[in-house]
Every structure is written in structure tokens, then in C-alpha cells.
């Protein structure tokens, strides 16, 4: 009986450890003011769903020993060259061992000299027009990140154009370039996606520039779906 109790204790302890998120927001380029909104919003979202979210701008957190404490790492509006070679290697090893990644908005404006990272995210930012309203088309409504969204979602944000868009992405939403000015990707213009990558799982959304995004329940539930997928808590696709 004592052995059984100990086994149950260690199982519960391990399960709890898998429910931690590392929310990383170092900026070596443009600094989004919405990071200040995103940190508490993601901590609140995590707590509501039995996760613990640690927030940091410190790249020294990127050791394999530390990263293995987390079920997923969220890059929240990171920009520029934020990790050194050793930290990059630790993050690659973490993903190889089944770790999860969630990229929000400027996560695609990060680490242009690290091709592996660009493949993980799924694309790199190249430019954006002025902030304005546009329409997103939810092209896959049968997922935990999109089932709650309107098929045509009109909102204001900073609409990224992308380069080096990977071919293995499962596209969730596209941006309708006919509904705003300044798009250069054409049709389709992917704007949120996920894919299994190099042993781990990766989710990215181009949304999240605006400060009020982090009080928007539609956006937060969209990100939550990505977190649940990236952590391996749930499958992205719903059963039909």
C-alpha cells in the first residue's frame, strides 16, 4: 500500500510538472507595448486551466535542464536575435525531446539568422502596413484553436506579411487582402497555423500586436487552443 501511494504521488507530481509554461518576451528589436498586457493575461489564462506560467525576458532560462520543466515555451512578441548559440542548441534539444512552442505575433520577427527557428515558427515576418481593420477567414473550424471563432472574423491588428512560409503547415486562418491595404502574400495569406516539427509541436498566430487583444476572449481562447496543443494536453483537431 505504501509503495502504491508513493507511485501515485510521483505520478501526480510529474503530471503537475508537465503543466508549466515558460512565457518568454525578450526584445532585441522593436518592443511591443502589449507585452506588459500579455504577461498577466497569459498567467491568468494558464491558472484558469490548471497551468502555471512563468514569465521572463532572460535568455539564460534557455538551458535544457530548465526547459525540461516546461510543457511548452511561449514566445510573446519577441524580436531580433534573442538567444546565443548555446541557448539555441538547448531549445532545439528541448523540441527534439517532445517540447512545445507557441509563437505570438512578433515571434516571427525573431532570429533571422537561425534557419531552424524559422522552420519551427513556420515563416518569417517581412513587412506590415499601417494598423487597420481586416477580415480573417477561419478555414479550419474543427480545431480547439478555432471552433469558437466566426468564419469571417473582422478585427483591427497589425497585419504581417511573411516570407519563407513552410510547406508542412496546417493553416487555421487566412487573411483576406481584399479587405485592407498593404498585403503582399496574395491568396492564400496564412495567418495562424500549427505543425508537428522535429519531434515537438508548434503553433503560431499572427495576431497579438494590439494591447486590447489580451482582454479579448476570442483571441485568448484561440491562444489557449495553441497552448493545449503545444503542451500535448489535447489534440488540435476535434473528433468529427
TORTOR-958631 format. One record per residue (C-alpha): x, y, z; residue in one letter. Coordinates in steps of 0.2 Angstrom, whole numbers, plus 5000, padded with zeros to 4 digits. Example, Ala and Ser with C-alpha at 12.3 -4.5 7.8 and 13.67 -1.06 7.14 Angstrom:
! TORTOR-958631
506249785039A;506849955036S;
END
This chain:
! TORTOR-958631
500050005000X;501450125004X;502350094988X;500650124978X;500450284987X;502250344983X;501950294965X;500350394964X;501250544972X;502650534960X;501450524945X;500450674951X;502050774954X;502650734936X;500950774929X;500950944938X;502750974932X;502150954914X;500851094916X;502151234917X;502351364903X;503851474900X;503251644893X;504751724885X;504751904879X;506551974876X;506652104863X;508252154853X;507252254840X;505552334842X;504752324859X;502952294859X;502052384872X;500752244873X;502052134881X;501552224898X;499752164894X;500251994888X;501151934903X;499751944916X;498451894903X;499351734899X;499751704918X;497851724921X;497451614906X;498651474912X;497951474930X;496151464924X;496651304915X;497751224929X;499451284922X;500751384930X;501551514918X;503251584922X;503651754913X;505451804908X;506451914897X;508051824902X;508851714889X;509851624902X;508251524906X;508651434890X;509651284896X;509051104893X;508951064911X;507751214914X;506751204898X;506351024903X;505251094917X;504051164904X;502751084893X;502951224881X;503851384878X;502851544873X;503751674863X;502751834866X;503151974854X;505051934854X;506052024841X;507852014834X;509251904840X;508751844857X;509751684861X;511551644859X;512251494851X;512251384867X;510451444871X;509851404853X;510551224855X;509651194871X;508051254864X;508251144848X;508650994860X;507151034870X;506051024854X;506850864849X;506350784865X;504550824863X;504451004869X;503051134863X;503151304855X;501851444854X;502351594844X;501351754846X;501451894833X;503251964833X;503851784837X;504051784818X;505151944818X;506451844828X;508151754825X;508351784806X;510051704807X;509451544814X;508551444800X;507951304811X;506951434821X;506151504806X;505551324801X;504951294819X;503851454818X;503351424801X;503851594792X;504751754795X;504051924796X;504452034781X;503452194782X;501752264788X;500652414783X;499852534795X;498652454808X;496952444801X;495452334801X;495452174790X;494452014788X;495251844793X;494451684786X;494451534798X;494751394786X;494851254798X;493451274811X;493651094818X;495051134830X;495251184848X;496051354842X;494651404830X;493051314834X;492451474844X;492851594831X;491651674817X;492051604800X;492451784795X;493251874809X;493452064807X;494652154818X;496052284820X;497852224821X;499552244813X;499452134798X;501152044795X;501751994778X;502851844778X;504251764769X;504951584769X;503251514773X;503551324776X;502551194766X;502151074780X;500951194790X;499151164794X;498351334791X;497051384803X;496651564797X;497051664781X;497051854779X;495951924766X;497052054757X;495552124748X;494852194765X;496352304769X;497852394760X;499652334761X;499552144759X;500952064748X;500651874751X;499151864739X;497851724741X;498051624752X;498951734765X;499151624780X;498951704797X;498851564810X;499451384809X;500151234818X;501351084814X;502250944822X;504050994820X;505750904823X;505050794837X;503950934845X;502451034842X;502251214836X;500851344835X;500951514828X;499651664827X;500051824818X;498851914830X;499351994846X;500052164842X;498652264850X;498652294869X;496752254869X;497052084862X;497452024879X;495752064886X;494851994870X;494151824875X;494051764857X;495951794855X;496351724872X;495451564868X;496251554851X;497951564860X;497351434873X;497051314859X;498851334853X;499451304871X;498451154874X;499051084858X;500951134860X;500951054878X;500250894872X;498750914883X;497450904869X;497450864850X;497251014839X;495950934828X;494250894836X;493450724833X;492050734819X;
END
